[in-house]
């Protein structure tokens, strides 16, 4: 995808409240700076699903379809049916941290929520956001749920 005048902002979206706040912040930042937004969702089969050959035991469980639908619904919920900036949606199988780090190469910013769906309630940062702040190839913005507006 081509960069907007203000670059490319990659944002991790998993449907959690914190990721909705991150997407809202990224869209506003892109609107102000002329950037484009790349909303990314990554999925992995949960460890507790059994396998028979190459077919998951849970009939009808399609994580790619679920992640795609969750991402599309979150983008529409946060940015509306006609977003104020260009938003591409990317669903990638695999580890969320790895997918976001790969997507962040050449990006202006990487934006994530402080805790995703798998986060422990008492944790200040989730394992993915912490890993990203330590290894990202660009600046990282970590947004707490409900904190998408800049605090002076």
C-alpha atoms as an extended CHARMM CRD file, in Angstrom:
* protein
*
       152  EXT
         1         1  UNK       CA              0.0000000000        0.0000000000        0.0000000000  PROA      1               0.0000000000
         2         2  UNK       CA              1.2910000000        3.4560000000       -0.8410000000  PROA      2               0.0000000000
         3         3  UNK       CA              2.0810000000        5.9210000000        1.8940000000  PROA      3               0.0000000000
         4         4  UNK       CA             -0.0240000000        9.0110000000        2.4490000000  PROA      4               0.0000000000
         5         5  UNK       CA              1.7260000000       12.3730000000        2.6900000000  PROA      5               0.0000000000
         6         6  UNK       CA              2.0370000000       11.8280000000        6.4430000000  PROA      6               0.0000000000
         7         7  UNK       CA              3.2380000000        8.2360000000        6.1750000000  PROA      7               0.0000000000
         8         8  UNK       CA              1.6240000000        5.0090000000        7.3130000000  PROA      8               0.0000000000
         9         9  UNK       CA              0.2540000000        4.2760000000       10.7680000000  PROA      9               0.0000000000
        10        10  UNK       CA             -0.0540000000        0.5830000000       11.6280000000  PROA      10              0.0000000000
        11        11  UNK       CA             -2.5790000000       -0.2330000000       14.3440000000  PROA      11              0.0000000000
        12        12  UNK       CA             -3.2490000000       -3.5940000000       15.9730000000  PROA      12              0.0000000000
        13        13  UNK       CA             -6.9550000000       -4.4460000000       16.2430000000  PROA      13              0.0000000000
        14        14  UNK       CA             -8.3120000000       -7.4970000000       18.0980000000  PROA      14              0.0000000000
        15        15  UNK       CA            -11.7820000000       -6.2660000000       18.9710000000  PROA      15              0.0000000000
        16        16  UNK       CA            -10.8860000000       -5.4050000000       22.5770000000  PROA      16              0.0000000000
        17        17  UNK       CA            -11.8750000000       -2.0530000000       24.0760000000  PROA      17              0.0000000000
        18        18  UNK       CA             -8.2040000000       -1.0190000000       24.2400000000  PROA      18              0.0000000000
        19        19  UNK       CA             -7.6960000000       -1.8410000000       20.5450000000  PROA      19              0.0000000000
        20        20  UNK       CA            -10.7940000000        0.2080000000       19.6390000000  PROA      20              0.0000000000
        21        21  UNK       CA             -9.2420000000        3.1270000000       21.5450000000  PROA      21              0.0000000000
        22        22  UNK       CA             -5.9610000000        2.5610000000       19.6760000000  PROA      22              0.0000000000
        23        23  UNK       CA             -7.7350000000        2.5680000000       16.3120000000  PROA      23              0.0000000000
        24        24  UNK       CA             -9.6750000000        5.7300000000       17.2320000000  PROA      24              0.0000000000
        25        25  UNK       CA             -6.3840000000        7.4450000000       18.1810000000  PROA      25              0.0000000000
        26        26  UNK       CA             -4.6670000000        6.2530000000       14.9890000000  PROA      26              0.0000000000
        27        27  UNK       CA             -7.4980000000        7.5060000000       12.7700000000  PROA      27              0.0000000000
        28        28  UNK       CA             -7.4000000000       10.9360000000       14.4200000000  PROA      28              0.0000000000
        29        29  UNK       CA             -3.5920000000       11.0810000000       14.1410000000  PROA      29              0.0000000000
        30        30  UNK       CA             -3.8240000000       10.1200000000       10.4590000000  PROA      30              0.0000000000
        31        31  UNK       CA             -6.4690000000       12.7850000000        9.8760000000  PROA      31              0.0000000000
        32        32  UNK       CA             -4.2390000000       15.4540000000       11.4170000000  PROA      32              0.0000000000
        33        33  UNK       CA             -1.0030000000       14.3590000000        9.7230000000  PROA      33              0.0000000000
        34        34  UNK       CA             -2.2510000000       13.1440000000        6.3280000000  PROA      34              0.0000000000
        35        35  UNK       CA             -1.1600000000        9.5730000000        6.9990000000  PROA      35              0.0000000000
        36        36  UNK       CA             -2.9250000000        6.3890000000        5.9740000000  PROA      36              0.0000000000
        37        37  UNK       CA             -3.9730000000        3.7440000000        8.4880000000  PROA      37              0.0000000000
        38        38  UNK       CA             -3.2190000000        0.0540000000        8.1840000000  PROA      38              0.0000000000
        39        39  UNK       CA             -5.4800000000       -1.8120000000       10.6200000000  PROA      39              0.0000000000
        40        40  UNK       CA             -4.0260000000       -5.2520000000       11.2780000000  PROA      40              0.0000000000
        41        41  UNK       CA             -5.4770000000       -8.2640000000       13.0170000000  PROA      41              0.0000000000
        42        42  UNK       CA             -3.5020000000      -11.4530000000       13.5660000000  PROA      42              0.0000000000
        43        43  UNK       CA             -4.8800000000      -14.8270000000       14.6040000000  PROA      43              0.0000000000
        44        44  UNK       CA             -3.5810000000      -18.1700000000       15.7940000000  PROA      44              0.0000000000
        45        45  UNK       CA             -5.4290000000      -21.3690000000       16.5770000000  PROA      45              0.0000000000
        46        46  UNK       CA             -5.9060000000      -21.4710000000       20.3620000000  PROA      46              0.0000000000
        47        47  UNK       CA             -3.6360000000      -24.0030000000       22.0330000000  PROA      47              0.0000000000
        48        48  UNK       CA             -6.5830000000      -25.8770000000       23.5030000000  PROA      48              0.0000000000
        49        49  UNK       CA             -8.0680000000      -26.8280000000       20.1040000000  PROA      49              0.0000000000
        50        50  UNK       CA             -7.2310000000      -30.4070000000       19.1810000000  PROA      50              0.0000000000
        51        51  UNK       CA             -6.2780000000      -31.5070000000       15.6860000000  PROA      51              0.0000000000
        52        52  UNK       CA             -7.1330000000      -34.5340000000       13.6060000000  PROA      52              0.0000000000
        53        53  UNK       CA             -4.7320000000      -34.5580000000       10.6940000000  PROA      53              0.0000000000
        54        54  UNK       CA             -4.8570000000      -31.0370000000        9.3080000000  PROA      54              0.0000000000
        55        55  UNK       CA             -8.4910000000      -30.4120000000       10.2620000000  PROA      55              0.0000000000
        56        56  UNK       CA             -9.3430000000      -28.6300000000       13.5180000000  PROA      56              0.0000000000
        57        57  UNK       CA            -11.6320000000      -30.6100000000       15.7940000000  PROA      57              0.0000000000
        58        58  UNK       CA            -14.0070000000      -27.6670000000       16.3530000000  PROA      58              0.0000000000
        59        59  UNK       CA            -16.3320000000      -27.9220000000       13.3770000000  PROA      59              0.0000000000
        60        60  UNK       CA            -17.0900000000      -24.6110000000       11.7510000000  PROA      60              0.0000000000
        61        61  UNK       CA            -14.3560000000      -22.7320000000       13.6330000000  PROA      61              0.0000000000
        62        62  UNK       CA            -12.7680000000      -20.4430000000       11.0440000000  PROA      62              0.0000000000
        63        63  UNK       CA            -10.3600000000      -18.0550000000       12.7740000000  PROA      63              0.0000000000
        64        64  UNK       CA             -9.4790000000      -16.2330000000        9.5290000000  PROA      64              0.0000000000
        65        65  UNK       CA            -13.1520000000      -15.4540000000        8.8920000000  PROA      65              0.0000000000
        66        66  UNK       CA            -13.7260000000      -14.4990000000       12.5300000000  PROA      66              0.0000000000
        67        67  UNK       CA            -10.6910000000      -12.1730000000       12.5780000000  PROA      67              0.0000000000
        68        68  UNK       CA            -11.7230000000      -10.6190000000        9.2450000000  PROA      68              0.0000000000
        69        69  UNK       CA            -15.2680000000       -9.9790000000       10.4780000000  PROA      69              0.0000000000
        70        70  UNK       CA            -14.0730000000       -8.6240000000       13.8530000000  PROA      70              0.0000000000
        71        71  UNK       CA            -11.6300000000       -6.2580000000       12.1340000000  PROA      71              0.0000000000
        72        72  UNK       CA            -14.2300000000       -4.9840000000        9.6510000000  PROA      72              0.0000000000
        73        73  UNK       CA            -16.8300000000       -4.4680000000       12.3860000000  PROA      73              0.0000000000
        74        74  UNK       CA            -14.3220000000       -2.6620000000       14.6160000000  PROA      74              0.0000000000
        75        75  UNK       CA            -13.2060000000       -0.3370000000       11.8080000000  PROA      75              0.0000000000
        76        76  UNK       CA            -16.8330000000        0.5100000000       10.9720000000  PROA      76              0.0000000000
        77        77  UNK       CA            -17.7130000000        1.0070000000       14.6540000000  PROA      77              0.0000000000
        78        78  UNK       CA            -14.7390000000        3.3020000000       15.2830000000  PROA      78              0.0000000000
        79        79  UNK       CA            -14.3280000000        5.1690000000       11.9720000000  PROA      79              0.0000000000
        80        80  UNK       CA            -17.8030000000        4.9280000000       10.4430000000  PROA      80              0.0000000000
        81        81  UNK       CA            -18.9390000000        3.5700000000        7.0910000000  PROA      81              0.0000000000
        82        82  UNK       CA            -16.9840000000        6.3490000000        5.3150000000  PROA      82              0.0000000000
        83        83  UNK       CA            -13.8020000000        6.8890000000        7.3490000000  PROA      83              0.0000000000
        84        84  UNK       CA            -12.1640000000       10.3420000000        7.2730000000  PROA      84              0.0000000000
        85        85  UNK       CA             -8.8380000000        8.7410000000        6.2490000000  PROA      85              0.0000000000
        86        86  UNK       CA             -7.7750000000        5.8070000000        4.1050000000  PROA      86              0.0000000000
        87        87  UNK       CA             -7.8650000000        2.6070000000        6.1760000000  PROA      87              0.0000000000
        88        88  UNK       CA             -6.6390000000       -0.6880000000        4.8000000000  PROA      88              0.0000000000
        89        89  UNK       CA             -7.5440000000       -3.8820000000        6.6420000000  PROA      89              0.0000000000
        90        90  UNK       CA             -5.0880000000       -6.7390000000        6.8740000000  PROA      90              0.0000000000
        91        91  UNK       CA             -5.6940000000      -10.1160000000        8.5410000000  PROA      91              0.0000000000
        92        92  UNK       CA             -2.6050000000      -12.2620000000        9.0550000000  PROA      92              0.0000000000
        93        93  UNK       CA             -2.3340000000      -15.8060000000       10.3950000000  PROA      93              0.0000000000
        94        94  UNK       CA              0.3190000000      -16.1070000000       13.0700000000  PROA      94              0.0000000000
        95        95  UNK       CA              1.6910000000      -14.4250000000       16.1560000000  PROA      95              0.0000000000
        96        96  UNK       CA              0.3020000000      -10.9210000000       16.7430000000  PROA      96              0.0000000000
        97        97  UNK       CA              3.6010000000       -9.3920000000       17.8650000000  PROA      97              0.0000000000
        98        98  UNK       CA              5.4820000000      -10.8180000000       14.8700000000  PROA      98              0.0000000000
        99        99  UNK       CA              2.7760000000       -9.6980000000       12.4030000000  PROA      99              0.0000000000
       100       100  UNK       CA              2.7570000000       -6.1760000000       13.8420000000  PROA      100             0.0000000000
       101       101  UNK       CA              6.5640000000       -5.9190000000       13.8750000000  PROA      101             0.0000000000
       102       102  UNK       CA              6.7130000000       -7.0340000000       10.2390000000  PROA      102             0.0000000000
       103       103  UNK       CA              3.9820000000       -4.5690000000        9.2260000000  PROA      103             0.0000000000
       104       104  UNK       CA              5.7030000000       -1.7470000000       11.1240000000  PROA      104             0.0000000000
       105       105  UNK       CA              8.8030000000       -1.8400000000        8.9010000000  PROA      105             0.0000000000
       106       106  UNK       CA              8.7870000000        1.5060000000        7.0990000000  PROA      106             0.0000000000
       107       107  UNK       CA              5.7770000000        2.7720000000        9.0720000000  PROA      107             0.0000000000
       108       108  UNK       CA              5.6190000000        6.2000000000       10.7020000000  PROA      108             0.0000000000
       109       109  UNK       CA              3.9880000000        4.8540000000       13.8690000000  PROA      109             0.0000000000
       110       110  UNK       CA              2.8090000000        1.5940000000       15.3830000000  PROA      110             0.0000000000
       111       111  UNK       CA             -0.2660000000        1.9780000000       17.6060000000  PROA      111             0.0000000000
       112       112  UNK       CA             -1.6210000000       -0.6840000000       19.9590000000  PROA      112             0.0000000000
       113       113  UNK       CA             -3.8890000000       -0.9380000000       22.9540000000  PROA      113             0.0000000000
       114       114  UNK       CA             -2.2530000000       -1.4620000000       26.3130000000  PROA      114             0.0000000000
       115       115  UNK       CA             -3.9970000000       -4.8230000000       26.7470000000  PROA      115             0.0000000000
       116       116  UNK       CA             -5.7180000000       -7.0140000000       24.2190000000  PROA      116             0.0000000000
       117       117  UNK       CA             -8.2700000000       -9.7480000000       24.6700000000  PROA      117             0.0000000000
       118       118  UNK       CA             -5.7660000000      -12.0380000000       26.3790000000  PROA      118             0.0000000000
       119       119  UNK       CA             -4.4860000000       -9.4810000000       28.8590000000  PROA      119             0.0000000000
       120       120  UNK       CA             -4.4580000000       -9.8940000000       32.6190000000  PROA      120             0.0000000000
       121       121  UNK       CA             -6.6090000000       -7.2360000000       34.2550000000  PROA      121             0.0000000000
       122       122  UNK       CA             -3.8860000000       -6.0810000000       36.6230000000  PROA      122             0.0000000000
       123       123  UNK       CA             -1.1600000000       -5.7830000000       34.0030000000  PROA      123             0.0000000000
       124       124  UNK       CA             -0.1360000000       -2.2720000000       32.9480000000  PROA      124             0.0000000000
       125       125  UNK       CA              1.0270000000       -3.5380000000       29.5530000000  PROA      125             0.0000000000
       126       126  UNK       CA              0.0500000000       -6.7310000000       27.8030000000  PROA      126             0.0000000000
       127       127  UNK       CA              2.7400000000       -9.1120000000       26.5630000000  PROA      127             0.0000000000
       128       128  UNK       CA              2.2720000000       -8.0270000000       22.9300000000  PROA      128             0.0000000000
       129       129  UNK       CA              2.4150000000       -4.2800000000       23.6000000000  PROA      129             0.0000000000
       130       130  UNK       CA              5.4420000000       -4.7200000000       25.8380000000  PROA      130             0.0000000000
       131       131  UNK       CA              7.2480000000       -6.8000000000       23.1940000000  PROA      131             0.0000000000
       132       132  UNK       CA              6.4580000000       -4.1870000000       20.5430000000  PROA      132             0.0000000000
       133       133  UNK       CA              7.7910000000       -1.2900000000       22.6120000000  PROA      133             0.0000000000
       134       134  UNK       CA             11.0800000000       -3.1800000000       22.9820000000  PROA      134             0.0000000000
       135       135  UNK       CA             11.4970000000       -4.3490000000       19.3810000000  PROA      135             0.0000000000
       136       136  UNK       CA              9.5540000000       -2.1580000000       16.9340000000  PROA      136             0.0000000000
       137       137  UNK       CA             11.3790000000       -0.5880000000       13.9780000000  PROA      137             0.0000000000
       138       138  UNK       CA              9.4360000000        2.6810000000       14.4240000000  PROA      138             0.0000000000
       139       139  UNK       CA              7.9360000000        4.7220000000       17.2740000000  PROA      139             0.0000000000
       140       140  UNK       CA              5.2030000000        2.9150000000       19.2370000000  PROA      140             0.0000000000
       141       141  UNK       CA              2.1370000000        4.5110000000       20.8060000000  PROA      141             0.0000000000
       142       142  UNK       CA              0.3840000000        2.4470000000       23.4750000000  PROA      142             0.0000000000
       143       143  UNK       CA             -3.1720000000        3.5660000000       24.1820000000  PROA      143             0.0000000000
       144       144  UNK       CA             -5.0400000000        2.6480000000       27.3400000000  PROA      144             0.0000000000
       145       145  UNK       CA             -8.7390000000        1.9620000000       26.9920000000  PROA      145             0.0000000000
       146       146  UNK       CA            -10.6090000000        5.2570000000       27.0550000000  PROA      146             0.0000000000
       147       147  UNK       CA             -7.3830000000        7.2780000000       26.8210000000  PROA      147             0.0000000000
       148       148  UNK       CA             -7.3540000000        7.9850000000       23.0890000000  PROA      148             0.0000000000
       149       149  UNK       CA             -7.1900000000       11.7580000000       23.6450000000  PROA      149             0.0000000000
       150       150  UNK       CA             -3.8040000000       13.2420000000       24.4190000000  PROA      150             0.0000000000
       151       151  UNK       CA             -3.2670000000       14.1480000000       28.0410000000  PROA      151             0.0000000000
       152       152  UNK       CA             -1.4820000000       17.4500000000       28.6930000000  PROA      152             0.0000000000
